[in-house]
Amino acid sequence: MATSRLQALWNHPAGPKTIHFWAPTFKWGISIANIADFSKPPEKISLPQQIAVTATGLIWSRYSLVITPKNFNLFSVNVAMAGTGIYQLSRKIRHEYFSEPVAEAEAAKE
């Protein structure tokens, strides 16, 4: 049974014998790098880069379910990209728009 599943994966139109498998697999590196940047200070996050990561993730997630054959590897990596991008954007926006008044208020007290 396991052999037939592996053989089905191997021979799938989006399987390891095609670029449709390897391109999304290597794209996981972007999501992994974004996860590694979760510990980066918010002021060092690039807003245009995270907008691009989020938009790419959202657009290609939809596309990956419309094409034939459906490419769930492409779908999952793009959902991860959108998720990590949204998280990084929220960190940047919170830092830029919601933490500055607190810093200015503390500076005024001193």
A tleap script that builds the chain and sets N, CA, C and O, in Angstrom:
source leaprc.protein.ff14SB
mol = sequence {
  NMET ALA THR SER ARG LEU GLN ALA LEU TRP
  ASN HIE PRO ALA GLY PRO LYS THR ILE HIE
  PHE TRP ALA PRO THR PHE LYS TRP GLY ILE
  SER ILE ALA ASN ILE ALA ASP PHE SER LYS
  PRO PRO GLU LYS ILE SER LEU PRO GLN GLN
  ILE ALA VAL THR ALA THR GLY LEU ILE TRP
  SER ARG TYR SER LEU VAL ILE THR PRO LYS
  ASN PHE ASN LEU PHE SER VAL ASN VAL ALA
  MET ALA GLY THR GLY ILE TYR GLN LEU SER
  ARG LYS ILE ARG HIE GLU TYR PHE SER GLU
  PRO VAL ALA GLU ALA GLU ALA ALA LYS CGLU
}
set mol.1.N position { 0.816 -1.187 0.000 }
set mol.1.CA position { 0.000 0.000 0.000 }
set mol.1.C position { 0.868 1.263 0.000 }
set mol.1.O position { 0.608 2.198 -0.758 }
set mol.2.N position { 1.893 1.288 0.846 }
set mol.2.CA position { 2.780 2.446 0.886 }
set mol.2.C position { 3.503 2.609 -0.448 }
set mol.2.O position { 3.741 3.730 -0.897 }
set mol.3.N position { 3.847 1.502 -1.071 }
set mol.3.CA position { 4.526 1.551 -2.360 }
set mol.3.C position { 3.630 2.193 -3.410 }
set mol.3.O position { 4.101 2.995 -4.216 }
set mol.4.N position { 2.356 1.854 -3.410 }
set mol.4.CA position { 1.448 2.430 -4.404 }
set mol.4.C position { 1.258 3.937 -4.171 }
set mol.4.O position { 1.124 4.695 -5.132 }
set mol.5.N position { 1.247 4.372 -2.912 }
set mol.5.CA position { 1.125 5.810 -2.617 }
set mol.5.C position { 2.375 6.557 -3.049 }
set mol.5.O position { 2.286 7.648 -3.612 }
set mol.6.N position { 3.537 5.976 -2.788 }
set mol.6.CA position { 4.783 6.607 -3.226 }
set mol.6.C position { 4.860 6.660 -4.748 }
set mol.6.O position { 5.305 7.650 -5.330 }
set mol.7.N position { 4.423 5.587 -5.371 }
set mol.7.CA position { 4.433 5.557 -6.831 }
set mol.7.C position { 3.453 6.585 -7.397 }
set mol.7.O position { 3.745 7.234 -8.401 }
set mol.8.N position { 2.299 6.734 -6.758 }
set mol.8.CA position { 1.323 7.736 -7.199 }
set mol.8.C position { 1.901 9.145 -7.046 }
set mol.8.O position { 1.724 9.983 -7.930 }
set mol.9.N position { 2.588 9.411 -5.935 }
set mol.9.CA position { 3.233 10.703 -5.733 }
set mol.9.C position { 4.317 10.931 -6.783 }
set mol.9.O position { 4.410 12.014 -7.362 }
set mol.10.N position { 5.126 9.920 -7.023 }
set mol.10.CA position { 6.220 10.021 -7.983 }
set mol.10.C position { 5.708 10.320 -9.390 }
set mol.10.O position { 6.317 11.097 -10.126 }
set mol.11.N position { 4.607 9.710 -9.752 }
set mol.11.CA position { 4.070 9.865 -11.110 }
set mol.11.C position { 3.023 10.976 -11.228 }
set mol.11.O position { 2.478 11.187 -12.312 }
set mol.12.N position { 2.737 11.677 -10.154 }
set mol.12.CA position { 1.746 12.758 -10.178 }
set mol.12.C position { 2.227 13.880 -11.107 }
set mol.12.O position { 3.430 14.130 -11.186 }
set mol.13.N position { 1.308 14.563 -11.814 }
set mol.13.CA position { 1.714 15.659 -12.704 }
set mol.13.C position { 2.429 16.810 -11.983 }
set mol.13.O position { 3.132 17.592 -12.623 }
set mol.14.N position { 2.259 16.918 -10.674 }
set mol.14.CA position { 2.989 17.927 -9.898 }
set mol.14.C position { 3.943 17.233 -8.924 }
set mol.14.O position { 4.238 17.762 -7.853 }
set mol.15.N position { 4.417 16.056 -9.298 }
set mol.15.CA position { 5.297 15.267 -8.444 }
set mol.15.C position { 6.763 15.639 -8.595 }
set mol.15.O position { 7.099 16.574 -9.322 }
set mol.16.N position { 7.641 14.905 -7.907 }
set mol.16.CA position { 9.072 15.230 -7.858 }
set mol.16.C position { 9.807 15.176 -9.195 }
set mol.16.O position { 10.954 15.615 -9.283 }
set mol.17.N position { 9.175 14.655 -10.219 }
set mol.17.CA position { 9.819 14.620 -11.531 }
set mol.17.C position { 9.572 15.902 -12.318 }
set mol.17.O position { 10.015 16.019 -13.461 }
set mol.18.N position { 8.870 16.865 -11.722 }
set mol.18.CA position { 8.514 18.086 -12.444 }
set mol.18.C position { 8.946 19.331 -11.679 }
set mol.18.O position { 9.205 19.285 -10.477 }
set mol.19.N position { 9.015 20.432 -12.399 }
set mol.19.CA position { 9.321 21.726 -11.774 }
set mol.19.C position { 8.177 22.170 -10.880 }
set mol.19.O position { 8.374 22.973 -9.968 }
set mol.20.N position { 6.979 21.651 -11.136 }
set mol.20.CA position { 5.807 22.023 -10.338 }
set mol.20.C position { 5.933 21.535 -8.891 }
set mol.20.O position { 5.205 21.996 -8.012 }
set mol.21.N position { 6.835 20.625 -8.653 }
set mol.21.CA position { 7.119 20.163 -7.291 }
set mol.21.C position { 8.278 20.958 -6.692 }
set mol.21.O position { 8.195 21.425 -5.556 }
set mol.22.N position { 9.356 21.109 -7.459 }
set mol.22.CA position { 10.579 21.672 -6.905 }
set mol.22.C position { 10.519 23.175 -6.680 }
set mol.22.O position { 11.093 23.665 -5.707 }
set mol.23.N position { 9.847 23.920 -7.542 }
set mol.23.CA position { 9.753 25.376 -7.353 }
set mol.23.C position { 9.084 25.720 -6.016 }
set mol.23.O position { 9.641 26.510 -5.253 }
set mol.24.N position { 7.899 25.152 -5.704 }
set mol.24.CA position { 7.309 25.461 -4.402 }
set mol.24.C position { 8.133 24.927 -3.232 }
set mol.24.O position { 8.156 25.531 -2.159 }
set mol.25.N position { 8.802 23.805 -3.436 }
set mol.25.CA position { 9.608 23.236 -2.361 }
set mol.25.C position { 10.728 24.198 -1.974 }
set mol.25.O position { 10.980 24.414 -0.788 }
set mol.26.N position { 11.399 24.773 -2.965 }
set mol.26.CA position { 12.462 25.729 -2.661 }
set mol.26.C position { 11.898 27.061 -2.176 }
set mol.26.O position { 12.584 27.808 -1.478 }
set mol.27.N position { 10.662 27.361 -2.540 }
set mol.27.CA position { 10.021 28.601 -2.089 }
set mol.27.C position { 9.785 28.587 -0.571 }
set mol.27.O position { 9.606 29.638 0.045 }
set mol.28.N position { 9.787 27.389 0.022 }
set mol.28.CA position { 9.657 27.301 1.481 }
set mol.28.C position { 10.768 28.074 2.174 }
set mol.28.O position { 10.600 28.507 3.314 }
set mol.29.N position { 11.900 28.253 1.502 }
set mol.29.CA position { 13.011 29.009 2.080 }
set mol.29.C position { 12.618 30.435 2.443 }
set mol.29.O position { 13.110 30.982 3.431 }
set mol.30.N position { 11.732 31.043 1.650 }
set mol.30.CA position { 11.271 32.405 1.942 }
set mol.30.C position { 10.474 32.421 3.242 }
set mol.30.O position { 10.672 33.292 4.089 }
set mol.31.N position { 9.573 31.453 3.394 }
set mol.31.CA position { 8.778 31.391 4.625 }
set mol.31.C position { 9.650 31.078 5.832 }
set mol.31.O position { 9.444 31.638 6.909 }
set mol.32.N position { 10.610 30.198 5.661 }
set mol.32.CA position { 11.517 29.858 6.765 }
set mol.32.C position { 12.338 31.076 7.164 }
set mol.32.O position { 12.540 31.326 8.353 }
set mol.33.N position { 12.817 31.841 6.175 }
set mol.33.CA position { 13.572 33.059 6.478 }
set mol.33.C position { 12.695 34.086 7.190 }
set mol.33.O position { 13.151 34.785 8.095 }
set mol.34.N position { 11.436 34.170 6.771 }
set mol.34.CA position { 10.519 35.103 7.422 }
set mol.34.C position { 10.256 34.686 8.869 }
set mol.34.O position { 10.154 35.536 9.754 }
set mol.35.N position { 10.149 33.394 9.103 }
set mol.35.CA position { 9.971 32.896 10.475 }
set mol.35.C position { 11.218 33.201 11.313 }
set mol.35.O position { 11.109 33.571 12.482 }
set mol.36.N position { 12.393 33.043 10.715 }
set mol.36.CA position { 13.633 33.359 11.430 }
set mol.36.C position { 13.695 34.843 11.788 }
set mol.36.O position { 14.318 35.218 12.781 }
set mol.37.N position { 13.049 35.690 10.977 }
set mol.37.CA position { 13.047 37.130 11.234 }
set mol.37.C position { 12.033 37.554 12.285 }
set mol.37.O position { 11.940 38.742 12.593 }
set mol.38.N position { 11.274 36.627 12.841 }
set mol.38.CA position { 10.321 36.978 13.894 }
set mol.38.C position { 11.040 37.583 15.094 }
set mol.38.O position { 10.454 38.382 15.825 }
set mol.39.N position { 12.299 37.214 15.307 }
set mol.39.CA position { 13.051 37.750 16.444 }
set mol.39.C position { 13.747 39.070 16.101 }
set mol.39.O position { 14.334 39.705 16.977 }
set mol.40.N position { 13.685 39.480 14.847 }
set mol.40.CA position { 14.296 40.733 14.409 }
set mol.40.C position { 13.504 41.914 14.977 }
set mol.40.O position { 12.279 41.843 15.063 }
set mol.41.N position { 14.179 42.991 15.364 }
set mol.41.CA position { 13.446 44.156 15.862 }
set mol.41.C position { 12.517 44.712 14.776 }
set mol.41.O position { 12.885 44.717 13.601 }
set mol.42.N position { 11.333 45.173 15.147 }
set mol.42.CA position { 10.361 45.636 14.148 }
set mol.42.C position { 10.860 46.794 13.285 }
set mol.42.O position { 10.435 46.930 12.138 }
set mol.43.N position { 11.747 47.623 13.814 }
set mol.43.CA position { 12.231 48.751 13.005 }
set mol.43.C position { 13.117 48.292 11.837 }
set mol.43.O position { 13.363 49.065 10.911 }
set mol.44.N position { 13.586 47.069 11.875 }
set mol.44.CA position { 14.413 46.543 10.793 }
set mol.44.C position { 13.607 45.777 9.738 }
set mol.44.O position { 14.171 45.293 8.757 }
set mol.45.N position { 12.294 45.668 9.937 }
set mol.45.CA position { 11.432 44.967 8.978 }
set mol.45.C position { 11.168 45.888 7.797 }
set mol.45.O position { 10.839 47.061 7.977 }
set mol.46.N position { 11.313 45.353 6.585 }
set mol.46.CA position { 11.062 46.128 5.377 }
set mol.46.C position { 9.575 46.047 5.017 }
set mol.46.O position { 9.057 44.976 4.703 }
set mol.47.N position { 8.909 47.187 5.069 }
set mol.47.CA position { 7.479 47.233 4.756 }
set mol.47.C position { 7.196 46.815 3.308 }
set mol.47.O position { 6.306 45.991 3.096 }
set mol.48.N position { 7.911 47.343 2.295 }
set mol.48.CA position { 7.632 46.917 0.918 }
set mol.48.C position { 7.880 45.423 0.694 }
set mol.48.O position { 7.139 44.775 -0.045 }
set mol.49.N position { 8.903 44.886 1.320 }
set mol.49.CA position { 9.198 43.463 1.166 }
set mol.49.C position { 8.076 42.615 1.752 }
set mol.49.O position { 7.660 41.631 1.141 }
set mol.50.N position { 7.590 42.982 2.914 }
set mol.50.CA position { 6.540 42.192 3.552 }
set mol.50.C position { 5.202 42.342 2.834 }
set mol.50.O position { 4.402 41.406 2.816 }
set mol.51.N position { 4.954 43.501 2.247 }
set mol.51.CA position { 3.754 43.663 1.421 }
set mol.51.C position { 3.844 42.735 0.220 }
set mol.51.O position { 2.860 42.091 -0.145 }
set mol.52.N position { 5.021 42.663 -0.395 }
set mol.52.CA position { 5.215 41.788 -1.551 }
set mol.52.C position { 5.063 40.315 -1.165 }
set mol.52.O position { 4.428 39.549 -1.890 }
set mol.53.N position { 5.632 39.918 -0.041 }
set mol.53.CA position { 5.526 38.528 0.409 }
set mol.53.C position { 4.059 38.167 0.667 }
set mol.53.O position { 3.596 37.096 0.275 }
set mol.54.N position { 3.344 39.067 1.325 }
set mol.54.CA position { 1.934 38.821 1.636 }
set mol.54.C position { 1.092 38.753 0.369 }
set mol.54.O position { 0.288 37.835 0.205 }
set mol.55.N position { 1.271 39.721 -0.526 }
set mol.55.CA position { 0.494 39.750 -1.771 }
set mol.55.C position { 0.788 38.522 -2.626 }
set mol.55.O position { -0.127 37.911 -3.179 }
set mol.56.N position { 2.057 38.165 -2.733 }
set mol.56.CA position { 2.435 36.979 -3.503 }
set mol.56.C position { 1.775 35.743 -2.917 }
set mol.56.O position { 1.233 34.917 -3.652 }
set mol.57.N position { 1.818 35.612 -1.609 }
set mol.57.CA position { 1.209 34.461 -0.960 }
set mol.57.C position { -0.280 34.375 -1.216 }
set mol.57.O position { -0.799 33.296 -1.501 }
set mol.58.N position { -0.972 35.497 -1.117 }
set mol.58.CA position { -2.422 35.489 -1.322 }
set mol.58.C position { -2.798 35.205 -2.775 }
set mol.58.O position { -3.697 34.407 -3.042 }
set mol.59.N position { -2.117 35.851 -3.704 }
set mol.59.CA position { -2.434 35.666 -5.130 }
set mol.59.C position { -2.158 34.238 -5.572 }
set mol.59.O position { -3.007 33.608 -6.203 }
set mol.60.N position { -0.976 33.722 -5.245 }
set mol.60.CA position { -0.605 32.385 -5.714 }
set mol.60.C position { -1.333 31.274 -4.975 }
set mol.60.O position { -1.462 30.168 -5.498 }
set mol.61.N position { -1.811 31.551 -3.764 }
set mol.61.CA position { -2.634 30.548 -3.073 }
set mol.61.C position { -3.900 30.290 -3.871 }
set mol.61.O position { -4.295 29.142 -4.077 }
set mol.62.N position { -4.522 31.350 -4.310 }
set mol.62.CA position { -5.736 31.208 -5.120 }
set mol.62.C position { -5.420 30.500 -6.441 }
set mol.62.O position { -6.128 29.574 -6.837 }
set mol.63.N position { -4.373 30.930 -7.107 }
set mol.63.CA position { -4.003 30.358 -8.402 }
set mol.63.C position { -3.704 28.866 -8.297 }
set mol.63.O position { -4.062 28.099 -9.190 }
set mol.64.N position { -3.058 28.454 -7.226 }
set mol.64.CA position { -2.655 27.049 -7.094 }
set mol.64.C position { -3.846 26.107 -6.998 }
set mol.64.O position { -3.709 24.909 -7.248 }
set mol.65.N position { -5.006 26.629 -6.639 }
set mol.65.CA position { -6.208 25.790 -6.572 }
set mol.65.C position { -7.049 25.871 -7.845 }
set mol.65.O position { -7.999 25.106 -8.009 }
set mol.66.N position { -6.707 26.785 -8.739 }
set mol.66.CA position { -7.448 26.944 -9.986 }
set mol.66.C position { -6.812 26.137 -11.109 }
set mol.66.O position { -7.505 25.642 -11.998 }
set mol.67.N position { -5.486 26.006 -11.066 }
set mol.67.CA position { -4.777 25.312 -12.138 }
set mol.67.C position { -5.040 23.808 -12.096 }
set mol.67.O position { -5.478 23.263 -11.083 }
set mol.68.N position { -4.765 23.162 -13.211 }
set mol.68.CA position { -4.853 21.705 -13.284 }
set mol.68.C position { -3.463 21.186 -13.597 }
set mol.68.O position { -2.859 21.646 -14.565 }
set mol.69.N position { -2.934 20.262 -12.837 }
set mol.69.CA position { -3.491 19.655 -11.638 }
set mol.69.C position { -3.361 20.600 -10.455 }
set mol.69.O position { -2.489 21.468 -10.431 }
set mol.70.N position { -4.225 20.422 -9.491 }
set mol.70.CA position { -4.137 21.228 -8.269 }
set mol.70.C position { -2.801 20.927 -7.597 }
set mol.70.O position { -2.411 19.770 -7.443 }
set mol.71.N position { -2.119 21.981 -7.207 }
set mol.71.CA position { -0.792 21.827 -6.620 }
set mol.71.C position { -0.863 22.234 -5.154 }
set mol.71.O position { -0.768 23.415 -4.820 }
set mol.72.N position { -1.031 21.251 -4.291 }
set mol.72.CA position { -1.197 21.542 -2.863 }
set mol.72.C position { 0.112 21.942 -2.198 }
set mol.72.O position { 0.091 22.609 -1.164 }
set mol.73.N position { 1.243 21.555 -2.763 }
set mol.73.CA position { 2.538 22.020 -2.267 }
set mol.73.C position { 2.643 23.532 -2.500 }
set mol.73.O position { 3.066 24.272 -1.612 }
set mol.74.N position { 2.259 23.980 -3.685 }
set mol.74.CA position { 2.266 25.406 -4.002 }
set mol.74.C position { 1.269 26.150 -3.116 }
set mol.74.O position { 1.562 27.245 -2.634 }
set mol.75.N position { 0.101 25.564 -2.902 }
set mol.75.CA position { -0.908 26.181 -2.050 }
set mol.75.C position { -0.387 26.356 -0.621 }
set mol.75.O position { -0.498 27.441 -0.050 }
set mol.76.N position { 0.174 25.302 -0.049 }
set mol.76.CA position { 0.612 25.367 1.349 }
set mol.76.C position { 1.763 26.351 1.549 }
set mol.76.O position { 1.791 27.066 2.551 }
set mol.77.N position { 2.711 26.399 0.617 }
set mol.77.CA position { 3.823 27.332 0.780 }
set mol.77.C position { 3.333 28.770 0.666 }
set mol.77.O position { 3.847 29.651 1.356 }
set mol.78.N position { 2.361 29.018 -0.182 }
set mol.78.CA position { 1.859 30.377 -0.330 }
set mol.78.C position { 0.974 30.800 0.834 }
set mol.78.O position { 0.952 31.978 1.190 }
set mol.79.N position { 0.257 29.878 1.423 }
set mol.79.CA position { -0.491 30.189 2.646 }
set mol.79.C position { 0.501 30.542 3.759 }
set mol.79.O position { 0.273 31.479 4.524 }
set mol.80.N position { 1.597 29.792 3.843 }
set mol.80.CA position { 2.632 30.084 4.841 }
set mol.80.C position { 3.263 31.455 4.579 }
set mol.80.O position { 3.511 32.217 5.514 }
set mol.81.N position { 3.520 31.764 3.308 }
set mol.81.CA position { 4.086 33.078 2.976 }
set mol.81.C position { 3.135 34.197 3.369 }
set mol.81.O position { 3.554 35.191 3.962 }
set mol.82.N position { 1.856 34.043 3.040 }
set mol.82.CA position { 0.874 35.069 3.393 }
set mol.82.C position { 0.786 35.216 4.911 }
set mol.82.O position { 0.734 36.333 5.425 }
set mol.83.N position { 0.769 34.111 5.615 }
set mol.83.CA position { 0.669 34.146 7.075 }
set mol.83.C position { 1.860 34.826 7.726 }
set mol.83.O position { 1.691 35.676 8.600 }
set mol.84.N position { 3.063 34.457 7.305 }
set mol.84.CA position { 4.249 35.076 7.900 }
set mol.84.C position { 4.352 36.542 7.499 }
set mol.84.O position { 4.789 37.376 8.292 }
set mol.85.N position { 3.949 36.858 6.267 }
set mol.85.CA position { 3.971 38.250 5.821 }
set mol.85.C position { 2.996 39.108 6.605 }
set mol.85.O position { 3.327 40.224 7.004 }
set mol.86.N position { 1.794 38.592 6.827 }
set mol.86.CA position { 0.790 39.326 7.602 }
set mol.86.C position { 1.285 39.548 9.035 }
set mol.86.O position { 1.108 40.625 9.603 }
set mol.87.N position { 1.900 38.527 9.603 }
set mol.87.CA position { 2.416 38.672 10.966 }
set mol.87.C position { 3.506 39.750 11.024 }
set mol.87.O position { 3.510 40.594 11.920 }
set mol.88.N position { 4.428 39.709 10.055 }
set mol.88.CA position { 5.507 40.702 10.043 }
set mol.88.C position { 4.951 42.104 9.792 }
set mol.88.O position { 5.416 43.071 10.395 }
set mol.89.N position { 3.960 42.219 8.906 }
set mol.89.CA position { 3.331 43.523 8.668 }
set mol.89.C position { 2.668 44.051 9.940 }
set mol.89.O position { 2.764 45.237 10.257 }
set mol.90.N position { 1.995 43.154 10.663 }
set mol.90.CA position { 1.333 43.590 11.899 }
set mol.90.C position { 2.364 44.058 12.927 }
set mol.90.O position { 2.122 45.028 13.645 }
set mol.91.N position { 3.499 43.387 13.003 }
set mol.91.CA position { 4.559 43.828 13.916 }
set mol.91.C position { 5.069 45.211 13.530 }
set mol.91.O position { 5.242 46.082 14.383 }
set mol.92.N position { 5.307 45.401 12.234 }
set mol.92.CA position { 5.825 46.684 11.744 }
set mol.92.C position { 4.814 47.808 11.975 }
set mol.92.O position { 5.188 48.890 12.427 }
set mol.93.N position { 3.544 47.564 11.670 }
set mol.93.CA position { 2.511 48.584 11.829 }
set mol.93.C position { 2.298 48.924 13.297 }
set mol.93.O position { 2.157 50.094 13.654 }
set mol.94.N position { 2.275 47.900 14.149 }
set mol.94.CA position { 2.151 48.173 15.593 }
set mol.94.C position { 3.300 49.030 16.080 }
set mol.94.O position { 3.102 49.959 16.864 }
set mol.95.N position { 4.501 48.719 15.617 }
set mol.95.CA position { 5.675 49.480 16.051 }
set mol.95.C position { 5.623 50.914 15.518 }
set mol.95.O position { 5.874 51.862 16.263 }
set mol.96.N position { 5.299 51.075 14.239 }
set mol.96.CA position { 5.311 52.402 13.611 }
set mol.96.C position { 4.192 53.311 14.113 }
set mol.96.O position { 4.407 54.505 14.320 }
set mol.97.N position { 3.005 52.753 14.307 }
set mol.97.CA position { 1.846 53.602 14.569 }
set mol.97.C position { 1.315 53.560 16.003 }
set mol.97.O position { 0.572 54.454 16.406 }
set mol.98.N position { 1.677 52.555 16.765 }
set mol.98.CA position { 1.096 52.439 18.093 }
set mol.98.C position { 2.107 52.518 19.225 }
set mol.98.O position { 1.706 52.643 20.382 }
set mol.99.N position { 3.407 52.450 18.938 }
set mol.99.CA position { 4.376 52.491 20.028 }
set mol.99.C position { 5.080 53.837 20.150 }
set mol.99.O position { 5.659 54.121 21.199 }
set mol.100.N position { 5.051 54.670 19.122 }
set mol.100.CA position { 5.751 55.951 19.168 }
set mol.100.C position { 5.191 56.906 20.215 }
set mol.100.O position { 5.976 57.528 20.930 }
set mol.101.N position { 3.874 57.055 20.341 }
set mol.101.CA position { 3.371 57.961 21.385 }
set mol.101.C position { 3.826 57.561 22.789 }
set mol.101.O position { 4.043 58.425 23.638 }
set mol.102.N position { 3.967 56.289 23.031 }
set mol.102.CA position { 4.424 55.816 24.334 }
set mol.102.C position { 5.871 56.241 24.547 }
set mol.102.O position { 6.229 56.706 25.629 }
set mol.103.N position { 6.704 56.087 23.525 }
set mol.103.CA position { 8.117 56.486 23.629 }
set mol.103.C position { 8.241 57.994 23.818 }
set mol.103.O position { 9.064 58.446 24.613 }
set mol.104.N position { 7.433 58.785 23.097 }
set mol.104.CA position { 7.466 60.235 23.236 }
set mol.104.C position { 6.973 60.663 24.628 }
set mol.104.O position { 7.515 61.595 25.222 }
set mol.105.N position { 5.962 59.990 25.131 }
set mol.105.CA position { 5.441 60.313 26.459 }
set mol.105.C position { 6.484 60.031 27.542 }
set mol.105.O position { 6.631 60.798 28.494 }
set mol.106.N position { 7.201 58.924 27.381 }
set mol.106.CA position { 8.257 58.591 28.349 }
set mol.106.C position { 9.397 59.598 28.289 }
set mol.106.O position { 9.964 59.967 29.318 }
set mol.107.N position { 9.730 60.041 27.083 }
set mol.107.CA position { 10.799 61.025 26.912 }
set mol.107.C position { 10.397 62.370 27.520 }
set mol.107.O position { 11.232 63.081 28.080 }
set mol.108.N position { 9.113 62.710 27.406 }
set mol.108.CA position { 8.614 63.972 27.952 }
set mol.108.C position { 8.648 63.968 29.482 }
set mol.108.O position { 8.841 65.016 30.099 }
set mol.109.N position { 8.462 62.804 30.095 }
set mol.109.CA position { 8.463 62.682 31.544 }
set mol.109.C position { 9.852 62.924 32.119 }
set mol.109.O position { 9.982 63.419 33.238 }
set mol.110.N position { 10.880 62.582 31.368 }
set mol.110.CA position { 12.249 62.681 31.883 }
set mol.110.C position { 12.757 64.041 31.826 }
set mol.110.O position { 13.895 64.292 32.223 }
savepdb mol mol.pdb
quit
